[in-house]
Amino acid sequence: MILRSFYLDLMARLVTPEVGVEHFDLFNQQFARERDGDTLPFNLPAVFLEFEPFDWETVGRNRQQADVPFTLIVGSLVQNEHDSDATDQQRTAALQHLDLLDRITTALQNASGTGWGSVNRTGMTPDHNHDGIYVHTMRFRSRLTDTVARDTWERADPQPSQAITINLQSSNP
């Protein structure tokens, strides 16, 4: 329950005109797959969410919490050259993928929602070996609280009690 809502909350924060992400999904080695010609089955810039392994801790009343490490794999097109021979305009266009990383960080750093606490960026790994696509793996952490067991328990509807009325007065005179 909490992983689903966390995924949807992250998507709502990132797939906006202000951030500029055009595609959001769970990670499944999308950049390592063979491409059909020059096309990808998704629009760029794209962000893919991957949950890292974590352990739940039961905190009582059928609630569990975990400090959940997760990564966002961010892919964007290489726009232009950005070397010293490029014009300022070319360099600005070529470095837009770095601006995207800043906008993602701004959208998520210290954000929180229902069932999840403050998001903190913990690291990043650039990977520029994808034929015209920059891929950056951004690492984050957030504390998630899952109440699905408690919510299920509270929703369980026991059999309604039936009131039985017994007339103790005798009907015979």
ROZARO-455825 format. One record per residue: residue number from 1; residue in one letter; x, y, z of N, C-alpha, C in turn. Coordinates in pm, whole numbers, plus 32768, in hexadecimal, padded with zeros to 4 digits. Example, Ala and Ser with C-alpha at 12.3 -4.5 7.8 and 13.67 -1.06 7.14 Angstrom:
BEGIN
  nuvo  milum  n.xx  n.yy  n.zz  ca.xx  ca.yy  ca.zz  c.xx  c.yy  c.zz
     1      A  8527  7DC7  830C   84CE   7E3E   830C  8528  7EB6  830C
     2      S  8505  7F1F  82C4   8557   7F96   82CA  850A  8003  8313
//
This chain:
BEGIN
  nuvo  milum  n.xx  n.yy  n.zz  ca.xx  ca.yy  ca.zz  c.xx  c.yy  c.zz
     1      M  8052  7F89  8000   8000   8000   8000  8057  807E  8000
     2      I  80B9  8086  805B   8109   8100   8063  8166  810D  7FEB
     3      L  819A  809D  7FB7   81F3   80A6   7F43  81A8  80DC  7ECA
     4      R  812D  80B1  7EBA   80DA   80E2   7E4B  80C0  8178  7E58
     5      S  8097  81A3  7ECF   8078   8231   7EE1  80F7  8286  7ED9
     6      F  8168  8251  7F09   81E8   8298   7EFF  820E  82AB  7E6C
     7      Y  8200  8242  7E1C   821A   8249   7D8C  81C3  82B6  7D4B
     8      L  8141  82B4  7D69   80E5   8315   7D2C  8105  83A4  7D59
     9      D  812B  83B5  7DD8   8150   843A   7E09  81CE  846E  7DC4
    10      L  8232  8418  7DB4   82AC   8442   7D6E  828C  8468  7CDE
    11      M  823B  8417  7C9C   8216   8435   7C12  81D0  84BC  7C09
    12      A  8175  84D8  7C64   812B   8557   7C63  8189  85CE  7C77
    13      R  81F4  85BB  7CC5   8254   8628   7CDE  82B3  863E  7C68
    14      L  82CC  85D6  7C1A   8333   85E0   7BB1  82FB  85F6  7B25
    15      V  8288  85BE  7B08   8250   85CD   7A81  81FB  864C  7A81
    16      T  8241  86BC  7A7F   8203   8740   7A7F  824E  8798  7A1B
    17      P  820E  8800  79EA   8256   885C   7991  82CF  889E  79D4
    18      E  82C6  88B6  7A57   8335   88F8   7A9D  83B2  88A0  7AA4
    19      V  839E  881F  7ABD   8411   87C4   7AC5  843B  8798  7A3A
    20      G  83DB  8777  79E6   83FB   8756   795B  840B  86C3  793C
    21      V  83E5  866A  7997   83EC   85DA   797C  8374  85B4  7926
    22      E  838E  856A  78BA   8321   8543   7860  82F1  84B4  7874
    23      H  8345  8461  78B2   831F   83D4   78C6  8350  83A7  7950
    24      F  82FA  835E  7999   831E   832B   7A1D  82ED  829C  7A26
    25      D  8342  8243  7A57   831E   81B6   7A5F  8379  8170  7AC3
    26      L  835D  80F2  7ADE   83B8   80A1   7B2D  842D  8076  7AD4
    27      F  84A1  806B  7B10   851A   804A   7AC4  851D  7FB5  7AA3
    28      N  853F  7F98  7A25   854B   7F0F   79F6  85B4  7F09  7988
    29      Q  8628  7F42  79A4   8699   7F41   7946  8676  7F80  78BF
    30      Q  8625  7FEA  78C0   85F8   8027   7843  866A  8059  77EB
    31      F  86D6  808B  7825   8742   80C2   77D4  87A5  8058  77A6
    32      A  879D  7FE1  77DC   87F7   7F75   77B4  87BC  7F21  7743
    33      R  873E  7F33  7723   86FB   7EE3   76BC  8720  7F14  7630
    34      E  870F  7EBB  75D3   8722   7EE0   7547  86B5  7F43  751D
    35      R  86DF  7FA6  74D1   867E   8009   749F  864E  7FE0  7416
    36      D  85D5  8006  73F6   859C   7FF0   7371  85C7  8065  731A
    37      G  8639  8056  72D7   866F   80C5   728A  869F  8132  72E7
    38      D  8673  81AB  72D0   8699   821B   7326  862A  8242  7387
    39      T  85C3  81F2  7391   8553   8218   73E6  8552  81C7  7467
    40      L  8520  8204  74CD   850B   81C3   754E  8476  81B2  7562
    41      P  844B  8150  75B1   83BB   813F   75C7  8382  81A1  762E
    42      F  83CD  820A  764D   839F   8270   76AC  83DF  82F5  7685
    43      N  83A1  8361  76B1   83D6   83E7   7695  8444  840B  76F8
    44      L  849E  8460  76CD   8506   8496   7724  84E9  8529  773B
    45      P  850D  855F  77AD   8550   851E   781C  84F3  84BF  7866
    46      A  852F  8451  7892   84E5   83E8   78D8  8526  83CD  795F
    47      V  84D2  83A8  79BF   8502   8383   7A45  84C7  82FC  7A68
    48      F  851E  82A3  7A97   84F4   821D   7ABE  8516  8208  7B52
    49      L  84B5  81D7  7B9D   84C4   81C2   7C2D  84EC  8132  7C47
    50      E  8552  8122  7C9D   857A   809C   7CC8  858A  809F  7D60
    51      F  8543  8045  7DA3   8552   8037   7E34  85CA  7FDE  7E4E
    52      E  861F  8009  7EAA   868F   7FB8   7ED6  865E  7F5C  7F47
    53      P  86A8  7EF1  7F67   867C   7E99   7FD4  8671  7EE6  8058
    54      F  860D  7EC3  80A6   85FA   7F01   812A  85B1  7E9F  8185
    55      D  85B8  7EB9  8207   8576   7E64   826B  850B  7EB4  82B3
    56      W  8499  7E73  82C8   842D   7EB0   8314  8444  7E99  83A9
    57      E  841B  7EF9  83FA   841F   7EEE   848B  8391  7F04  84BE
    58      T  835E  7EA7  850C   82D8   7EB5   8545  82E0  7F15  85BB
    59      V  828A  7F7A  85B8   828E   7FE2   861F  820F  7FE2  8675
    60      G  81BF  7F7C  8669   8148   7F71   86BC  80C9  7F98  8673
    61      R  805B  7F68  86A8   7FD6   7F83   8672  7FCE  7F60  85DD
    62      N  8011  7EF1  85BA   8011   7EBE   8530  804A  7F21  84CB
    63      R  80A8  7F74  84F6   80EE   7FD0   849C  817D  7FA1  848C
    64      Q  81B3  7FBA  8414   823F   7F9D   83FC  827F  8016  83BC
    65      Q  8300  8029  83DE   834E   8098   83A4  83CE  8062  836A
    66      A  8402  80AB  8308   8483   8088   82CD  84C3  8106  8295
    67      D  8546  810F  82A5   8593   8175   825D  85AF  813A  81D4
    68      V  856C  8170  8170   856D   8133   80EB  85CB  817E  808E
    69      P  8638  813D  8066   868C   8179   8000  864F  815E  7F76
    70      F  864F  81C3  7F23   861B   81B0   7E9B  8670  8201  7E3A
    71      T  866E  81D7  7DBF   86B8   821F   7D58  8658  824E  7CED
    72      L  867A  82C0  7CB5   8636   82F2   7C3F  869B  82ED  7BCE
    73      I  867D  82A2  7B68   86D3   829A   7AF3  869B  82FE  7A8F
    74      V  86EA  8365  7A75   86BD   83D7   7A25  8702  83D2  799E
    75      G  86B5  83CF  7934   86ED   83CE   78AE  86C1  8448  7860
    76      S  8722  8486  781C   8702   84FA   77C7  875D  84F7  774D
    77      L  872D  8532  76E1   8778   8534   7664  87F1  8590  766D
    78      V  885B  8565  762C   88CF   85BD   761A  88A5  8622  75B0
    79      Q  88A3  86A2  75D4   8870   8709   757A  88DA  873B  7518
    80      N  894B  8765  7549   89B4   87A2   74F9  8A39  8788  753C
    81      E  8AA0  87B5  74FA   8B24   87B1   7537  8B2C  881D  75A3
    82      H  8B7B  8804  7608   8B8A   8867   7672  8C1D  8882  768F
    83      D  8C70  8866  762E   8CFF   887C   7644  8D24  890F  7634
    84      S  8DA2  892C  763D   8DCF   89B8   7639  8DBC  89F9  75B1
    85      D  8DA8  89AA  7547   8D90   89E3   74C3  8CFE  8A06  74AB
    86      A  8CA6  89DC  7502   8C17   89F5   74F1  8BF7  8A86  7514
    87      T  8B8E  8AB9  74D7   8B5E   8B3F   74FB  8B16  8B37  7581
    88      D  8AFE  8BAB  75BD   8AB5   8BAD   763C  8A2B  8B6E  762D
    89      Q  89E9  8B8A  75BE   8964   8B55   75A7  8968  8ABC  7599
    90      Q  89CB  8A88  7550   89DA   89F7   7542  89F7  89B7  75CA
    91      R  8A4F  89F7  7615   8A74   89C0   7697  89FD  89C0  76F6
    92      T  89AE  8A29  76F5   8937   8A30   774A  88D6  89BF  7727
    93      A  88C0  89A9  76A7   8866   893C   767C  88A1  88B4  76A2
    94      A  8922  88A4  7694   8962   8823   76B0  8961  8801  7744
    95      L  895E  8864  779A   8963   884A   7829  88D9  8846  786C
    96      Q  8870  8846  781B   87E8   8842   7851  87CF  87C5  78A5
    97      H  8814  8757  7886   87FE   86DE   78D5  882A  86F3  7967
    98      L  888D  874A  797D   88B7   8768   7A07  8850  87C0  7A4D
    99      D  8811  881B  7A02   87A5   886C   7A3A  872F  8813  7A64
   100      L  8714  87AB  7A14   86A9   874D   7A35  86C5  870A  7ABB
   101      L  8740  86E2  7AD3   8763   86A4   7B53  874A  8703  7BC7
   102      D  876A  8783  7BB3   874F   87E8   7C1B  86B9  87F6  7C35
   103      R  8669  87F5  7BCA   85D8   8803   7BDD  859D  8789  7C23
   104      I  85D0  8713  7C06   85A3   869A   7C4B  85C6  86A2  7CDF
   105      T  8642  86CB  7CFC   866B   86D9   7D88  8614  873F  7DD0
   106      T  85FA  87B0  7D90   85A7   8818   7DCD  851A  87E3  7DE9
   107      A  84E3  8793  7D8E   845B   875E   7D9F  8451  86F7  7E0F
   108      L  84C1  86B3  7E2C   84BA   8645   7E8D  84FF  865F  7F12
   109      Q  8569  86AE  7F14   85B6   86BF   7F8E  855D  86F5  7FFF
   110      N  8557  86AC  806C   8507   86CD   80E2  8470  86C6  80CB
   111      A  8445  8692  8059   83B6   867F   8041  8385  860D  8098
   112      S  8305  860F  80BA   82C8   85A3   8106  8236  8599  80DE
   113      G  81F9  852A  8103   816D   8516   80E0  812D  84B5  8142
   114      T  80B5  8489  8122   806D   842C   8178  80B4  83A5  8178
   115      G  80E8  8380  81EC   812B   82FF   81FA  81BF  8302  81DB
   116      W  81F3  8373  81B4   8284   8379   8199  82BC  83FD  81C9
   117      G  8335  83F2  8202   8376   8466   823C  83D4  84A9  81DC
   118      S  841F  8504  820F   8478   8559   81C2  84D5  850A  8166
   119      V  84D7  8531  80E8   8530   84F3   8085  85B5  853B  808A
   120      N  8621  84EE  8089   86A7   8528   8088  86FB  84E8  801B
   121      R  873C  853B  7FCC   8797   8509   7F65  8816  84D9  7FAA
   122      T  8845  8461  7F83   88BB   8428   7FC3  892F  8413  7F63
   123      G  8917  841C  7EE2   8986   8408   7E85  8959  840A  7DF4
   124      M  89BC  83FF  7D9A   899E   83FD   7D0C  8A0F  83B8  7CC2
   125      T  89EB  836E  7C5A   8A4C   832D   7C04  8A2B  8350  7B74
   126      P  8A82  839A  7B2F   8A6A   83B6   7AA1  8A95  833F  7A4C
   127      D  8A4E  832B  79DE   8A6E   82BF   7980  8A50  82F5  78F4
   128      H  8AB8  8318  78AC   8AA6   8356   7829  8AC8  82F6  77B7
   129      N  8AB4  8277  77CC   8AD6   8212   7767  8A59  81D8  7725
   130      H  8A01  822F  76F5   8983   81FF   76BD  895F  8240  7638
   131      D  89C0  8251  75DF   89A4   8280   7556  8947  82F8  754F
   132      G  8974  836A  7577   8926   83E5   756B  88C3  83FD  75DB
   133      I  88CC  83B0  7646   8873   83C3   76B9  88CB  83CD  7736
   134      Y  88B4  8436  7783   88F3   8440   7806  889A  83F6  786A
   135      V  88D6  83A3  78BB   888C   835B   7923  88D1  8378  79A8
   136      H  8883  83A9  7A05   88B5   83C4   7A8B  8861  8374  7AEE
   137      T  88A4  8330  7B49   885E   82E9   7BB3  8868  833E  7C30
   138      M  87F7  8373  7C5A   87EF   83C6   7CD1  87BD  8371  7D45
   139      R  8806  8371  7DB3   87E0   8321   7E27  87A0  837A  7E91
   140      F  8733  8346  7ECB   86E7   838C   7F32  86C4  832B  7FA2
   141      R  868E  8362  800D   865E   8311   807F  85E6  8359  80BB
   142      S  8585  8309  80E7   850F   833E   812B  84DC  82D5  818D
   143      R  84A2  8302  81FA   8465   82A5   825A  83D3  8292  8232
   144      L  83B0  8214  821A   8327   81F1   81F5  82E4  81AB  826A
   145      T  8266  81CA  827F   8216   8189   82E6  81A2  8144  82A1
   146      D  819E  80C1  82B1   8134   8072   8271  80CC  804C  82DA
   147      T  8050  806F  82C0   7FE4   8052   831D  7F80  7FEF  82E3
   148      V  7FA5  7FA9  8278   7F46   7F52   8236  7F10  7EE6  8293
   149      A  7F64  7EAF  82EA   7F34   7E48   8347  7ED2  7E84  83AC
   150      R  7EF1  7EFB  83DF   7E97   7F3D   843E  7E15  7F64  83F9
   151      D  7E22  7F9D  8381   7DA9   7FC7   833A  7D50  7F50  831B
   152      T  7D8C  7EDF  82F6   7D3E   7E67   82D9  7CFC  7E35  8357
   153      W  7D45  7E36  83C6   7D0F   7E07   8445  7C9C  7E60  8472
   154      E  7CAC  7EE5  8464   7C43   7F41   848F  7BC8  7F38  8437
   155      R  7BDA  7F12  83B9   7B68   7F09   835E  7B1C  7E86  836F
   156      A  7B5C  7E23  83AB   7B19   7DA3   83BC  7A97  7DB9  8409
   157      D  7A2A  7D8E  83CF   79A6   7DA7   840A  7978  7D29  8452
   158      P  7982  7D29  84D6   7953   7CB2   851F  78BD  7CA3  850D
   159      Q  788E  7C2B  8527   77FD   7C13   851D  77B4  7C72  857A
   160      P  774F  7CB6  8547   7705   7D10   85A0  76BF  7CBF  860E
   161      S  76C0  7CF8  8685   767D   7CB2   86F4  75E6  7CBD  86E1
   162      Q  75A4  7C54  8706   7512   7C53   86FC  74D9  7C5E  8789
   163      A  747D  7CB8  8798   743B   7CC8   881A  73CA  7C62  8823
   164      I  73C8  7C1C  8891   735E   7BB8   88A8  730B  7BEB  891D
   165      T  728B  7BF2  8909   7232   7C1E   8972  71E6  7BA6  89A7
   166      I  71EB  7B95  8A2A   71A4   7B25   8A68  7138  7B61  8AC2
   167      N  70C0  7B36  8AAB   7051   7B63   8AFB  7046  7B05  8B73
   168      L  7061  7B39  8BE9   705F   7AE8   8C61  6FD7  7AE3  8CA3
   169      Q  6F7B  7B2C  8C71   6EF5   7B27   8CAB  6EA9  7AB2  8C70
   170      S  6E65  7A70  8CC7   6E19   79FD   8C9B  6D99  7A2D  8C59
   171      S  6D73  79EA  8BEF   6CF7   7A0F   8BAC  6C80  79C6  8BE8
   172      N  6C95  7962  8C40   6C28   7919   8C83  6C03  795F  8D05
   173      P  6B80  7972  8D1F   6B58   79B0   8D9D  6B65  7956  8E14
//
